[in-house]
Amino acid sequence: MIKKIILLFTVLFFNSILIAQDMGPSPSGQKDFQLWLDAGVNYKVNKKLDLKFEAAYRRENNLADLNETYLELQVQTDPYKFLVLSGGYRLSGWFDQYLVNRLFTFARFSFNIDRFKIQYRLRFDYNFNATLGTLSNNLRNKIKVSYRTRKFPLDPFIAYELFYRTNHFDSRVSQQRMDIGLDYSISKKNDLKIYYRFQQQLNDYAPNQNYILGISYSFDI
């Protein structure tokens, strides 16, 4: 199964590079290949409370241009084994070179079925800028299914996320994301995630499509 997941991931990755070469307008909008990198540090305050700090760097236009950088601080608690509650703040540089503030909160539910783990996350993002005022706010629904392998550090997963814009004049579903990837447990305190993401705008005359390679690293202290 692992070999099939890795093969599929490789095929999708190289296919995205070929598709992204067409940068001109099309009925489906712009197509772009992007790279998303992030690294985080997790600090366990006690058994029920964690602090997380994350920094990210993203490139767009077939990796030619900087897309976004951000710093994020998150507080997380797990009152029950199946439930995680979190909230945090993100400072981003992406909106026409403006600094954008984001406040977010989410609840994540987890269930295990044999060696499969199913997670559902409901998240709300509130974005604002001192000059531009309130930006698009989103209610995000995400479901993730992962498989825990036997005596092997690579766990494959798939995920789907849907964005609902809450402050649009008519409120609408605005974006979807589909992921396939691998969680790699380097050690007890070091984790690496590699994923391929298809991201598409919805309810748009010419929706943009992004093909994204993501690499995420986290360290526990």
FENZITA-V149968 format. One record per helix or strand of 2 or more residues. SS is the DSSP state (A for helix, B for strand). FROM is the first residue (numbers start at 1). TO is the last residue. If there is no record, write none. Layout:
[[SS | FROM | TO] [SS | FROM | TO]]
This chain:
[[A | 2 | 19] [B | 31 | 46] [B | 49 | 60] [B | 65 | 80] [B | 83 | 95] [B | 98 | 113] [B | 116 | 129] [B | 133 | 134] [B | 138 | 147] [B | 154 | 165] [B | 172 | 185] [B | 190 | 201] [B | 209 | 220]]
